[in-house]
Amino acid sequence: MDLIGRSEELLLITIWRLQDEAYGVRILETMNGATGRDWSLGTALLTIASQLRRTSRMNPADELRGD
């Protein structure tokens, strides 16, 4: 079983916390404020891409979803 990393955990919690307000700049501002670290947009996007790859491996497309 693959476990998520710290940055992925922070990203998912941030998105959950922001709900409908979760978009690029707002996510970065929240992550920067929560950690005191200067997250770059590239780092956030790589983290999102990693999570999407992990999720798609865990839930492969099927006929029912039409993917």
CHARMM internal coordinates of N, CA and C (Angstrom, degrees):
IC EDIT
DIST 1 N 1 CA 1.4344
DIST 1 CA 1 C 1.5274
ANGL 1 N 1 CA 1 C 108.97
DIST 1 C 2 N 1.3281
ANGL 1 CA 1 C 2 N 116.44
DIHE 1 N 1 CA 1 C 2 N 132.55
DIST 2 N 2 CA 1.4627
ANGL 1 C 2 N 2 CA 121.61
DIHE 1 CA 1 C 2 N 2 CA 176.96
DIST 2 CA 2 C 1.5185
ANGL 2 N 2 CA 2 C 109.73
DIHE 1 C 2 N 2 CA 2 C -84.63
DIST 2 C 3 N 1.3174
ANGL 2 CA 2 C 3 N 115.84
DIHE 2 N 2 CA 2 C 3 N 131.24
DIST 3 N 3 CA 1.4486
ANGL 2 C 3 N 3 CA 120.68
DIHE 2 CA 2 C 3 N 3 CA 174.44
DIST 3 CA 3 C 1.5241
ANGL 3 N 3 CA 3 C 108.85
DIHE 2 C 3 N 3 CA 3 C -99.40
DIST 3 C 4 N 1.3179
ANGL 3 CA 3 C 4 N 116.71
DIHE 3 N 3 CA 3 C 4 N 150.65
DIST 4 N 4 CA 1.4548
ANGL 3 C 4 N 4 CA 118.71
DIHE 3 CA 3 C 4 N 4 CA 178.57
DIST 4 CA 4 C 1.5210
ANGL 4 N 4 CA 4 C 109.63
DIHE 3 C 4 N 4 CA 4 C -81.62
DIST 4 C 5 N 1.3229
ANGL 4 CA 4 C 5 N 114.74
DIHE 4 N 4 CA 4 C 5 N 152.32
DIST 5 N 5 CA 1.4571
ANGL 4 C 5 N 5 CA 120.65
DIHE 4 CA 4 C 5 N 5 CA 178.88
DIST 5 CA 5 C 1.5175
ANGL 5 N 5 CA 5 C 111.22
DIHE 4 C 5 N 5 CA 5 C -83.69
DIST 5 C 6 N 1.3034
ANGL 5 CA 5 C 6 N 114.76
DIHE 5 N 5 CA 5 C 6 N 174.30
DIST 6 N 6 CA 1.4681
ANGL 5 C 6 N 6 CA 121.19
DIHE 5 CA 5 C 6 N 6 CA -178.18
DIST 6 CA 6 C 1.5294
ANGL 6 N 6 CA 6 C 112.14
DIHE 5 C 6 N 6 CA 6 C -61.53
DIST 6 C 7 N 1.3271
ANGL 6 CA 6 C 7 N 117.01
DIHE 6 N 6 CA 6 C 7 N -43.46
DIST 7 N 7 CA 1.4675
ANGL 6 C 7 N 7 CA 119.93
DIHE 6 CA 6 C 7 N 7 CA -179.44
DIST 7 CA 7 C 1.5216
ANGL 7 N 7 CA 7 C 111.02
DIHE 6 C 7 N 7 CA 7 C -66.86
DIST 7 C 8 N 1.3323
ANGL 7 CA 7 C 8 N 117.30
DIHE 7 N 7 CA 7 C 8 N -37.45
DIST 8 N 8 CA 1.4665
ANGL 7 C 8 N 8 CA 120.36
DIHE 7 CA 7 C 8 N 8 CA 176.63
DIST 8 CA 8 C 1.5243
ANGL 8 N 8 CA 8 C 110.94
DIHE 7 C 8 N 8 CA 8 C -65.77
DIST 8 C 9 N 1.3224
ANGL 8 CA 8 C 9 N 116.13
DIHE 8 N 8 CA 8 C 9 N -40.51
DIST 9 N 9 CA 1.4586
ANGL 8 C 9 N 9 CA 120.41
DIHE 8 CA 8 C 9 N 9 CA 177.82
DIST 9 CA 9 C 1.5334
ANGL 9 N 9 CA 9 C 110.60
DIHE 8 C 9 N 9 CA 9 C -61.52
DIST 9 C 10 N 1.3223
ANGL 9 CA 9 C 10 N 116.38
DIHE 9 N 9 CA 9 C 10 N -46.08
DIST 10 N 10 CA 1.4522
ANGL 9 C 10 N 10 CA 120.79
DIHE 9 CA 9 C 10 N 10 CA 179.18
DIST 10 CA 10 C 1.5267
ANGL 10 N 10 CA 10 C 110.86
DIHE 9 C 10 N 10 CA 10 C -61.18
DIST 10 C 11 N 1.3193
ANGL 10 CA 10 C 11 N 116.44
DIHE 10 N 10 CA 10 C 11 N -43.39
DIST 11 N 11 CA 1.4579
ANGL 10 C 11 N 11 CA 120.98
DIHE 10 CA 10 C 11 N 11 CA -180.00
DIST 11 CA 11 C 1.5336
ANGL 11 N 11 CA 11 C 111.20
DIHE 10 C 11 N 11 CA 11 C -61.96
DIST 11 C 12 N 1.3199
ANGL 11 CA 11 C 12 N 117.07
DIHE 11 N 11 CA 11 C 12 N -47.32
DIST 12 N 12 CA 1.4647
ANGL 11 C 12 N 12 CA 120.71
DIHE 11 CA 11 C 12 N 12 CA -179.42
DIST 12 CA 12 C 1.5275
ANGL 12 N 12 CA 12 C 111.93
DIHE 11 C 12 N 12 CA 12 C -63.96
DIST 12 C 13 N 1.3197
ANGL 12 CA 12 C 13 N 116.71
DIHE 12 N 12 CA 12 C 13 N -41.01
DIST 13 N 13 CA 1.4677
ANGL 12 C 13 N 13 CA 120.01
DIHE 12 CA 12 C 13 N 13 CA 177.64
DIST 13 CA 13 C 1.5302
ANGL 13 N 13 CA 13 C 110.37
DIHE 12 C 13 N 13 CA 13 C -64.57
DIST 13 C 14 N 1.3211
ANGL 13 CA 13 C 14 N 116.58
DIHE 13 N 13 CA 13 C 14 N -40.81
DIST 14 N 14 CA 1.4608
ANGL 13 C 14 N 14 CA 120.73
DIHE 13 CA 13 C 14 N 14 CA 179.03
DIST 14 CA 14 C 1.5173
ANGL 14 N 14 CA 14 C 111.12
DIHE 13 C 14 N 14 CA 14 C -62.75
DIST 14 C 15 N 1.3263
ANGL 14 CA 14 C 15 N 117.26
DIHE 14 N 14 CA 14 C 15 N -45.69
DIST 15 N 15 CA 1.4663
ANGL 14 C 15 N 15 CA 120.99
DIHE 14 CA 14 C 15 N 15 CA 178.70
DIST 15 CA 15 C 1.5192
ANGL 15 N 15 CA 15 C 110.47
DIHE 14 C 15 N 15 CA 15 C -62.85
DIST 15 C 16 N 1.3187
ANGL 15 CA 15 C 16 N 116.98
DIHE 15 N 15 CA 15 C 16 N -42.60
DIST 16 N 16 CA 1.4699
ANGL 15 C 16 N 16 CA 120.65
DIHE 15 CA 15 C 16 N 16 CA 178.41
DIST 16 CA 16 C 1.5273
ANGL 16 N 16 CA 16 C 110.57
DIHE 15 C 16 N 16 CA 16 C -61.82
DIST 16 C 17 N 1.3130
ANGL 16 CA 16 C 17 N 115.26
DIHE 16 N 16 CA 16 C 17 N -42.48
DIST 17 N 17 CA 1.4697
ANGL 16 C 17 N 17 CA 120.43
DIHE 16 CA 16 C 17 N 17 CA -178.28
DIST 17 CA 17 C 1.5251
ANGL 17 N 17 CA 17 C 111.98
DIHE 16 C 17 N 17 CA 17 C -66.37
DIST 17 C 18 N 1.3278
ANGL 17 CA 17 C 18 N 116.95
DIHE 17 N 17 CA 17 C 18 N -39.87
DIST 18 N 18 CA 1.4657
ANGL 17 C 18 N 18 CA 121.02
DIHE 17 CA 17 C 18 N 18 CA -177.44
DIST 18 CA 18 C 1.5298
ANGL 18 N 18 CA 18 C 113.06
DIHE 17 C 18 N 18 CA 18 C -79.33
DIST 18 C 19 N 1.3320
ANGL 18 CA 18 C 19 N 116.74
DIHE 18 N 18 CA 18 C 19 N -23.25
DIST 19 N 19 CA 1.4674
ANGL 18 C 19 N 19 CA 122.11
DIHE 18 CA 18 C 19 N 19 CA 179.98
DIST 19 CA 19 C 1.5380
ANGL 19 N 19 CA 19 C 111.09
DIHE 18 C 19 N 19 CA 19 C 52.97
DIST 19 C 20 N 1.3384
ANGL 19 CA 19 C 20 N 117.92
DIHE 19 N 19 CA 19 C 20 N -119.22
DIST 20 N 20 CA 1.4720
ANGL 19 C 20 N 20 CA 122.23
DIHE 19 CA 19 C 20 N 20 CA -176.92
DIST 20 CA 20 C 1.5208
ANGL 20 N 20 CA 20 C 113.47
DIHE 19 C 20 N 20 CA 20 C -69.26
DIST 20 C 21 N 1.3193
ANGL 20 CA 20 C 21 N 117.26
DIHE 20 N 20 CA 20 C 21 N -12.27
DIST 21 N 21 CA 1.4659
ANGL 20 C 21 N 21 CA 121.69
DIHE 20 CA 20 C 21 N 21 CA -179.98
DIST 21 CA 21 C 1.5290
ANGL 21 N 21 CA 21 C 111.43
DIHE 20 C 21 N 21 CA 21 C -92.74
DIST 21 C 22 N 1.3280
ANGL 21 CA 21 C 22 N 117.60
DIHE 21 N 21 CA 21 C 22 N 5.95
DIST 22 N 22 CA 1.4649
ANGL 21 C 22 N 22 CA 121.83
DIHE 21 CA 21 C 22 N 22 CA -174.97
DIST 22 CA 22 C 1.5283
ANGL 22 N 22 CA 22 C 110.69
DIHE 21 C 22 N 22 CA 22 C -81.92
DIST 22 C 23 N 1.3118
ANGL 22 CA 22 C 23 N 115.86
DIHE 22 N 22 CA 22 C 23 N 95.00
DIST 23 N 23 CA 1.4502
ANGL 22 C 23 N 23 CA 122.69
DIHE 22 CA 22 C 23 N 23 CA 172.84
DIST 23 CA 23 C 1.5231
ANGL 23 N 23 CA 23 C 107.65
DIHE 22 C 23 N 23 CA 23 C -136.67
DIST 23 C 24 N 1.3155
ANGL 23 CA 23 C 24 N 117.20
DIHE 23 N 23 CA 23 C 24 N 165.53
DIST 24 N 24 CA 1.4619
ANGL 23 C 24 N 24 CA 123.42
DIHE 23 CA 23 C 24 N 24 CA -169.11
DIST 24 CA 24 C 1.5102
ANGL 24 N 24 CA 24 C 117.84
DIHE 23 C 24 N 24 CA 24 C -38.48
DIST 24 C 25 N 1.3342
ANGL 24 CA 24 C 25 N 116.73
DIHE 24 N 24 CA 24 C 25 N -64.09
DIST 25 N 25 CA 1.4657
ANGL 24 C 25 N 25 CA 120.31
DIHE 24 CA 24 C 25 N 25 CA -174.41
DIST 25 CA 25 C 1.5219
ANGL 25 N 25 CA 25 C 110.63
DIHE 24 C 25 N 25 CA 25 C -65.31
DIST 25 C 26 N 1.3109
ANGL 25 CA 25 C 26 N 117.16
DIHE 25 N 25 CA 25 C 26 N -42.05
DIST 26 N 26 CA 1.4736
ANGL 25 C 26 N 26 CA 121.19
DIHE 25 CA 25 C 26 N 26 CA -179.09
DIST 26 CA 26 C 1.5295
ANGL 26 N 26 CA 26 C 110.59
DIHE 25 C 26 N 26 CA 26 C -63.42
DIST 26 C 27 N 1.3320
ANGL 26 CA 26 C 27 N 117.10
DIHE 26 N 26 CA 26 C 27 N -40.00
DIST 27 N 27 CA 1.4722
ANGL 26 C 27 N 27 CA 121.27
DIHE 26 CA 26 C 27 N 27 CA 177.35
DIST 27 CA 27 C 1.5271
ANGL 27 N 27 CA 27 C 109.32
DIHE 26 C 27 N 27 CA 27 C -61.06
DIST 27 C 28 N 1.3332
ANGL 27 CA 27 C 28 N 116.99
DIHE 27 N 27 CA 27 C 28 N -47.60
DIST 28 N 28 CA 1.4668
ANGL 27 C 28 N 28 CA 120.93
DIHE 27 CA 27 C 28 N 28 CA -179.38
DIST 28 CA 28 C 1.5231
ANGL 28 N 28 CA 28 C 111.63
DIHE 27 C 28 N 28 CA 28 C -61.88
DIST 28 C 29 N 1.3333
ANGL 28 CA 28 C 29 N 117.48
DIHE 28 N 28 CA 28 C 29 N -44.58
DIST 29 N 29 CA 1.4637
ANGL 28 C 29 N 29 CA 120.65
DIHE 28 CA 28 C 29 N 29 CA 179.43
DIST 29 CA 29 C 1.5310
ANGL 29 N 29 CA 29 C 110.88
DIHE 28 C 29 N 29 CA 29 C -59.48
DIST 29 C 30 N 1.3235
ANGL 29 CA 29 C 30 N 115.70
DIHE 29 N 29 CA 29 C 30 N -43.04
DIST 30 N 30 CA 1.4643
ANGL 29 C 30 N 30 CA 120.11
DIHE 29 CA 29 C 30 N 30 CA -178.92
DIST 30 CA 30 C 1.5220
ANGL 30 N 30 CA 30 C 111.18
DIHE 29 C 30 N 30 CA 30 C -67.49
DIST 30 C 31 N 1.3311
ANGL 30 CA 30 C 31 N 116.71
DIHE 30 N 30 CA 30 C 31 N -43.60
DIST 31 N 31 CA 1.4655
ANGL 30 C 31 N 31 CA 120.37
DIHE 30 CA 30 C 31 N 31 CA 179.12
DIST 31 CA 31 C 1.5280
ANGL 31 N 31 CA 31 C 110.42
DIHE 30 C 31 N 31 CA 31 C -64.15
DIST 31 C 32 N 1.3320
ANGL 31 CA 31 C 32 N 117.52
DIHE 31 N 31 CA 31 C 32 N -41.84
DIST 32 N 32 CA 1.4653
ANGL 31 C 32 N 32 CA 121.39
DIHE 31 CA 31 C 32 N 32 CA 178.94
DIST 32 CA 32 C 1.5229
ANGL 32 N 32 CA 32 C 110.46
DIHE 31 C 32 N 32 CA 32 C -62.49
DIST 32 C 33 N 1.3241
ANGL 32 CA 32 C 33 N 116.64
DIHE 32 N 32 CA 32 C 33 N -44.09
DIST 33 N 33 CA 1.4555
ANGL 32 C 33 N 33 CA 120.42
DIHE 32 CA 32 C 33 N 33 CA -179.59
DIST 33 CA 33 C 1.5201
ANGL 33 N 33 CA 33 C 112.94
DIHE 32 C 33 N 33 CA 33 C -66.65
DIST 33 C 34 N 1.3204
ANGL 33 CA 33 C 34 N 116.93
DIHE 33 N 33 CA 33 C 34 N -37.40
DIST 34 N 34 CA 1.4621
ANGL 33 C 34 N 34 CA 121.09
DIHE 33 CA 33 C 34 N 34 CA -177.54
DIST 34 CA 34 C 1.5253
ANGL 34 N 34 CA 34 C 112.61
DIHE 33 C 34 N 34 CA 34 C -72.43
DIST 34 C 35 N 1.3188
ANGL 34 CA 34 C 35 N 116.24
DIHE 34 N 34 CA 34 C 35 N -32.68
DIST 35 N 35 CA 1.4586
ANGL 34 C 35 N 35 CA 119.62
DIHE 34 CA 34 C 35 N 35 CA -173.56
DIST 35 CA 35 C 1.5230
ANGL 35 N 35 CA 35 C 113.98
DIHE 34 C 35 N 35 CA 35 C -106.25
DIST 35 C 36 N 1.3341
ANGL 35 CA 35 C 36 N 116.77
DIHE 35 N 35 CA 35 C 36 N -18.82
DIST 36 N 36 CA 1.4605
ANGL 35 C 36 N 36 CA 119.76
DIHE 35 CA 35 C 36 N 36 CA -173.91
DIST 36 CA 36 C 1.5104
ANGL 36 N 36 CA 36 C 111.84
DIHE 35 C 36 N 36 CA 36 C 73.30
DIST 36 C 37 N 1.3084
ANGL 36 CA 36 C 37 N 116.37
DIHE 36 N 36 CA 36 C 37 N 10.78
DIST 37 N 37 CA 1.4649
ANGL 36 C 37 N 37 CA 123.21
DIHE 36 CA 36 C 37 N 37 CA -179.18
DIST 37 CA 37 C 1.5196
ANGL 37 N 37 CA 37 C 108.80
DIHE 36 C 37 N 37 CA 37 C -105.97
DIST 37 C 38 N 1.3125
ANGL 37 CA 37 C 38 N 118.04
DIHE 37 N 37 CA 37 C 38 N 151.12
DIST 38 N 38 CA 1.4559
ANGL 37 C 38 N 38 CA 121.87
DIHE 37 CA 37 C 38 N 38 CA 179.80
DIST 38 CA 38 C 1.5258
ANGL 38 N 38 CA 38 C 109.45
DIHE 37 C 38 N 38 CA 38 C -95.11
DIST 38 C 39 N 1.3233
ANGL 38 CA 38 C 39 N 115.98
DIHE 38 N 38 CA 38 C 39 N 92.52
DIST 39 N 39 CA 1.4580
ANGL 38 C 39 N 39 CA 121.35
DIHE 38 CA 38 C 39 N 39 CA 178.74
DIST 39 CA 39 C 1.5203
ANGL 39 N 39 CA 39 C 109.26
DIHE 38 C 39 N 39 CA 39 C -77.40
DIST 39 C 40 N 1.3148
ANGL 39 CA 39 C 40 N 116.66
DIHE 39 N 39 CA 39 C 40 N 137.05
DIST 40 N 40 CA 1.4635
ANGL 39 C 40 N 40 CA 120.30
DIHE 39 CA 39 C 40 N 40 CA 176.82
DIST 40 CA 40 C 1.5247
ANGL 40 N 40 CA 40 C 109.18
DIHE 39 C 40 N 40 CA 40 C -93.65
DIST 40 C 41 N 1.3158
ANGL 40 CA 40 C 41 N 115.66
DIHE 40 N 40 CA 40 C 41 N 158.55
DIST 41 N 41 CA 1.4583
ANGL 40 C 41 N 41 CA 120.29
DIHE 40 CA 40 C 41 N 41 CA 177.88
DIST 41 CA 41 C 1.5300
ANGL 41 N 41 CA 41 C 110.30
DIHE 40 C 41 N 41 CA 41 C -61.18
DIST 41 C 42 N 1.3276
ANGL 41 CA 41 C 42 N 116.42
DIHE 41 N 41 CA 41 C 42 N -39.04
DIST 42 N 42 CA 1.4650
ANGL 41 C 42 N 42 CA 120.57
DIHE 41 CA 41 C 42 N 42 CA 178.86
DIST 42 CA 42 C 1.5161
ANGL 42 N 42 CA 42 C 112.50
DIHE 41 C 42 N 42 CA 42 C -60.85
DIST 42 C 43 N 1.3162
ANGL 42 CA 42 C 43 N 117.26
DIHE 42 N 42 CA 42 C 43 N -41.72
DIST 43 N 43 CA 1.4629
ANGL 42 C 43 N 43 CA 121.25
DIHE 42 CA 42 C 43 N 43 CA 178.26
DIST 43 CA 43 C 1.5160
ANGL 43 N 43 CA 43 C 110.79
DIHE 42 C 43 N 43 CA 43 C -63.27
DIST 43 C 44 N 1.3258
ANGL 43 CA 43 C 44 N 116.49
DIHE 43 N 43 CA 43 C 44 N -44.12
DIST 44 N 44 CA 1.4643
ANGL 43 C 44 N 44 CA 120.42
DIHE 43 CA 43 C 44 N 44 CA 179.47
DIST 44 CA 44 C 1.5244
ANGL 44 N 44 CA 44 C 110.84
DIHE 43 C 44 N 44 CA 44 C -63.67
DIST 44 C 45 N 1.3322
ANGL 44 CA 44 C 45 N 117.04
DIHE 44 N 44 CA 44 C 45 N -42.89
DIST 45 N 45 CA 1.4667
ANGL 44 C 45 N 45 CA 120.38
DIHE 44 CA 44 C 45 N 45 CA -179.60
DIST 45 CA 45 C 1.5256
ANGL 45 N 45 CA 45 C 111.97
DIHE 44 C 45 N 45 CA 45 C -66.18
DIST 45 C 46 N 1.3340
ANGL 45 CA 45 C 46 N 117.27
DIHE 45 N 45 CA 45 C 46 N -39.35
DIST 46 N 46 CA 1.4627
ANGL 45 C 46 N 46 CA 120.37
DIHE 45 CA 45 C 46 N 46 CA 176.49
DIST 46 CA 46 C 1.5264
ANGL 46 N 46 CA 46 C 110.96
DIHE 45 C 46 N 46 CA 46 C -63.48
DIST 46 C 47 N 1.3159
ANGL 46 CA 46 C 47 N 116.40
DIHE 46 N 46 CA 46 C 47 N -38.37
DIST 47 N 47 CA 1.4629
ANGL 46 C 47 N 47 CA 121.02
DIHE 46 CA 46 C 47 N 47 CA 178.20
DIST 47 CA 47 C 1.5174
ANGL 47 N 47 CA 47 C 110.66
DIHE 46 C 47 N 47 CA 47 C -65.26
DIST 47 C 48 N 1.3311
ANGL 47 CA 47 C 48 N 116.76
DIHE 47 N 47 CA 47 C 48 N -43.09
DIST 48 N 48 CA 1.4704
ANGL 47 C 48 N 48 CA 120.85
DIHE 47 CA 47 C 48 N 48 CA 177.35
DIST 48 CA 48 C 1.5189
ANGL 48 N 48 CA 48 C 110.20
DIHE 47 C 48 N 48 CA 48 C -62.69
DIST 48 C 49 N 1.3293
ANGL 48 CA 48 C 49 N 117.28
DIHE 48 N 48 CA 48 C 49 N -45.65
DIST 49 N 49 CA 1.4679
ANGL 48 C 49 N 49 CA 121.18
DIHE 48 CA 48 C 49 N 49 CA -179.88
DIST 49 CA 49 C 1.5229
ANGL 49 N 49 CA 49 C 110.96
DIHE 48 C 49 N 49 CA 49 C -61.06
DIST 49 C 50 N 1.3174
ANGL 49 CA 49 C 50 N 117.06
DIHE 49 N 49 CA 49 C 50 N -41.03
DIST 50 N 50 CA 1.4613
ANGL 49 C 50 N 50 CA 121.24
DIHE 49 CA 49 C 50 N 50 CA 178.10
DIST 50 CA 50 C 1.5243
ANGL 50 N 50 CA 50 C 110.93
DIHE 49 C 50 N 50 CA 50 C -61.91
DIST 50 C 51 N 1.3230
ANGL 50 CA 50 C 51 N 116.13
DIHE 50 N 50 CA 50 C 51 N -43.77
DIST 51 N 51 CA 1.4634
ANGL 50 C 51 N 51 CA 120.36
DIHE 50 CA 50 C 51 N 51 CA -179.99
DIST 51 CA 51 C 1.5294
ANGL 51 N 51 CA 51 C 110.81
DIHE 50 C 51 N 51 CA 51 C -65.70
DIST 51 C 52 N 1.3252
ANGL 51 CA 51 C 52 N 117.39
DIHE 51 N 51 CA 51 C 52 N -39.58
DIST 52 N 52 CA 1.4654
ANGL 51 C 52 N 52 CA 120.75
DIHE 51 CA 51 C 52 N 52 CA 178.60
DIST 52 CA 52 C 1.5275
ANGL 52 N 52 CA 52 C 111.26
DIHE 51 C 52 N 52 CA 52 C -64.31
DIST 52 C 53 N 1.3337
ANGL 52 CA 52 C 53 N 116.64
DIHE 52 N 52 CA 52 C 53 N -41.13
DIST 53 N 53 CA 1.4741
ANGL 52 C 53 N 53 CA 119.75
DIHE 52 CA 52 C 53 N 53 CA 177.62
DIST 53 CA 53 C 1.5202
ANGL 53 N 53 CA 53 C 110.13
DIHE 52 C 53 N 53 CA 53 C -63.06
DIST 53 C 54 N 1.3123
ANGL 53 CA 53 C 54 N 116.96
DIHE 53 N 53 CA 53 C 54 N -43.79
DIST 54 N 54 CA 1.4632
ANGL 53 C 54 N 54 CA 121.11
DIHE 53 CA 53 C 54 N 54 CA -179.77
DIST 54 CA 54 C 1.5301
ANGL 54 N 54 CA 54 C 109.92
DIHE 53 C 54 N 54 CA 54 C -62.65
DIST 54 C 55 N 1.3131
ANGL 54 CA 54 C 55 N 117.33
DIHE 54 N 54 CA 54 C 55 N -44.58
DIST 55 N 55 CA 1.4615
ANGL 54 C 55 N 55 CA 121.99
DIHE 54 CA 54 C 55 N 55 CA -178.92
DIST 55 CA 55 C 1.5207
ANGL 55 N 55 CA 55 C 110.74
DIHE 54 C 55 N 55 CA 55 C -64.51
DIST 55 C 56 N 1.3288
ANGL 55 CA 55 C 56 N 117.80
DIHE 55 N 55 CA 55 C 56 N -41.27
DIST 56 N 56 CA 1.4621
ANGL 55 C 56 N 56 CA 119.95
DIHE 55 CA 55 C 56 N 56 CA -178.20
DIST 56 CA 56 C 1.5284
ANGL 56 N 56 CA 56 C 111.13
DIHE 55 C 56 N 56 CA 56 C -69.58
DIST 56 C 57 N 1.3303
ANGL 56 CA 56 C 57 N 117.67
DIHE 56 N 56 CA 56 C 57 N -29.19
DIST 57 N 57 CA 1.4702
ANGL 56 C 57 N 57 CA 120.00
DIHE 56 CA 56 C 57 N 57 CA 175.61
DIST 57 CA 57 C 1.5206
ANGL 57 N 57 CA 57 C 110.47
DIHE 56 C 57 N 57 CA 57 C -70.71
DIST 57 C 58 N 1.3213
ANGL 57 CA 57 C 58 N 116.23
DIHE 57 N 57 CA 57 C 58 N -34.70
DIST 58 N 58 CA 1.4546
ANGL 57 C 58 N 58 CA 120.53
DIHE 57 CA 57 C 58 N 58 CA -178.25
DIST 58 CA 58 C 1.5280
ANGL 58 N 58 CA 58 C 111.69
DIHE 57 C 58 N 58 CA 58 C -77.51
DIST 58 C 59 N 1.3298
ANGL 58 CA 58 C 59 N 117.12
DIHE 58 N 58 CA 58 C 59 N -27.91
DIST 59 N 59 CA 1.4591
ANGL 58 C 59 N 59 CA 122.32
DIHE 58 CA 58 C 59 N 59 CA -177.81
DIST 59 CA 59 C 1.5249
ANGL 59 N 59 CA 59 C 109.72
DIHE 58 C 59 N 59 CA 59 C -128.63
DIST 59 C 60 N 1.3260
ANGL 59 CA 59 C 60 N 117.67
DIHE 59 N 59 CA 59 C 60 N 75.47
DIST 60 N 60 CA 1.4614
ANGL 59 C 60 N 60 CA 119.47
DIHE 59 CA 59 C 60 N 60 CA -177.54
DIST 60 CA 60 C 1.5286
ANGL 60 N 60 CA 60 C 111.10
DIHE 59 C 60 N 60 CA 60 C -62.44
DIST 60 C 61 N 1.3196
ANGL 60 CA 60 C 61 N 114.92
DIHE 60 N 60 CA 60 C 61 N 153.85
DIST 61 N 61 CA 1.4637
ANGL 60 C 61 N 61 CA 120.68
DIHE 60 CA 60 C 61 N 61 CA 179.23
DIST 61 CA 61 C 1.5249
ANGL 61 N 61 CA 61 C 110.05
DIHE 60 C 61 N 61 CA 61 C -60.27
DIST 61 C 62 N 1.3018
ANGL 61 CA 61 C 62 N 115.21
DIHE 61 N 61 CA 61 C 62 N 146.19
DIST 62 N 62 CA 1.4453
ANGL 61 C 62 N 62 CA 119.47
DIHE 61 CA 61 C 62 N 62 CA 176.92
DIST 62 CA 62 C 1.5329
ANGL 62 N 62 CA 62 C 110.01
DIHE 61 C 62 N 62 CA 62 C -140.03
DIST 62 C 63 N 1.3209
ANGL 62 CA 62 C 63 N 116.51
DIHE 62 N 62 CA 62 C 63 N 168.67
DIST 63 N 63 CA 1.4571
ANGL 62 C 63 N 63 CA 121.31
DIHE 62 CA 62 C 63 N 63 CA -177.28
DIST 63 CA 63 C 1.5213
ANGL 63 N 63 CA 63 C 111.99
DIHE 62 C 63 N 63 CA 63 C -62.81
DIST 63 C 64 N 1.3194
ANGL 63 CA 63 C 64 N 117.70
DIHE 63 N 63 CA 63 C 64 N -34.00
DIST 64 N 64 CA 1.4486
ANGL 63 C 64 N 64 CA 122.08
DIHE 63 CA 63 C 64 N 64 CA -177.26
DIST 64 CA 64 C 1.5228
ANGL 64 N 64 CA 64 C 111.52
DIHE 63 C 64 N 64 CA 64 C -62.38
DIST 64 C 65 N 1.3307
ANGL 64 CA 64 C 65 N 117.45
DIHE 64 N 64 CA 64 C 65 N -40.58
DIST 65 N 65 CA 1.4665
ANGL 64 C 65 N 65 CA 121.06
DIHE 64 CA 64 C 65 N 65 CA 178.92
DIST 65 CA 65 C 1.5122
ANGL 65 N 65 CA 65 C 111.81
DIHE 64 C 65 N 65 CA 65 C -80.39
DIST 65 C 66 N 1.3168
ANGL 65 CA 65 C 66 N 116.94
DIHE 65 N 65 CA 65 C 66 N -19.70
DIST 66 N 66 CA 1.4534
ANGL 65 C 66 N 66 CA 120.24
DIHE 65 CA 65 C 66 N 66 CA 179.09
DIST 66 CA 66 C 1.5209
ANGL 66 N 66 CA 66 C 114.71
DIHE 65 C 66 N 66 CA 66 C 79.70
DIST 66 C 67 N 1.3308
ANGL 66 CA 66 C 67 N 117.77
DIHE 66 N 66 CA 66 C 67 N 20.02
DIST 67 N 67 CA 1.4711
ANGL 66 C 67 N 67 CA 120.81
DIHE 66 CA 66 C 67 N 67 CA 179.46
DIST 67 CA 67 C 1.5006
ANGL 67 N 67 CA 67 C 110.60
DIHE 66 C 67 N 67 CA 67 C -81.08
END
COOR INIT
IC SEED 1 N 1 CA 1 C
IC BUILD
